[in-house]
Amino acid sequence: MEASAVRAQDLKENILKMFRGKEFYGYESHKKLASEGVTVEISRLYRILNEMLREHLLQSRWQKSQFGPEKRVYRLSGKGREELNRIFLDAIETIDAFYGEYLLGLPSKINVFENVCRLLGEELMDQRIIVYIVPEYSAMHERMICCLISKVRRGKIYLVKPRSVKLYRHLDNLFFLDGSYVKVPLKDGYADLIVVANIPENDLVETALREWGRVLKENGRLVILMPTVFVREYEDPLTISDFIEKHEYEALELGKRANKKAFRALLENFFRKVEETKIVNMTIFSASEPHFSSNSARAR
């Protein structure tokens, strides 16, 4: 690629990606760019490196040379590493979008959402009250809700979401409520089924379970849907999909990972029957037959 065709921003991103964990000399970056088909004049490259120093994307030091003058050595700064992480997350977001479209387009027999609906049980055909709790809204949540609506023809579905999430699409039997994991604006013992997308921060899980137990009927069921990455311990070597999931989690959800054994034990404090199922990259916890302790939360 000719120098005139390379934008300064593209050159900066190339440099960040090429030397993410290494120190390098200016001429070394020139040779590396050339090996990847990017031709840039050495004078322009040094101007770019100086810009990156002023923007605090790089740090540098002078290294004594056995022969000749001192040489300037560059390395990524903290800000540079953050920028490199943003570049990587942008790439992951693009992959996620394509993967989401792929999942949405699968035929019903192998469709993830149809499989989850089947897991929820045939009793959805009856008159049922379903509460679906989300921290945000996406095309995947909408697909899941549409799947539930198709099965709950005579029931009602309440979508509990943060007030900041604005929705304008109206679907039959779907009602919007402003709320959160720990504040569900419905009366005690009202819901046959509560579906929760992801889980709250670790210190709010028990409070949330009490709130869900308050809203749930005695014979109701709680279903928690979460990316497997939230409860998975990874072992090297990672597959490329595991690597992407792990990196995305660490960048966006640092500190939120749930200890699966501890999380399941907490569920079992509230429910006699707890089951775990994995569908594609989603882990599903299904809890039923609440203990007295969970129902007593309604009195507190």
WOQUIRA-V506344 format. One line per field, one symbol per residue. ss: DSSP state (~ for helix, > for strand, _ for the rest). A space follows every 50 residues. Layout:
ss=???
This chain:
ss=__~~~__~~~~~~~~~~~_____>>~~~~~~~~~~______~~~~~~~~~ ~~~~___>>>>>>_______>>>>>>_~~~~~~~~~~~~~~~~~~~~~~~ ~~~~_______~~~~~~~~~_~~~~___>>>>>_____~~~~~~~~~~~~ ~____>>>>>>____________>>>>>_>__>_______>>>>>>>___ _~~~~~~~~~~~~~~>>>>>>>>>>>>~~~~________~~~~~~~~~~~ ~~_______~~~~~~~~~~~>>>>>>>>>__>>>>>>>>>_~~~~~~~~_
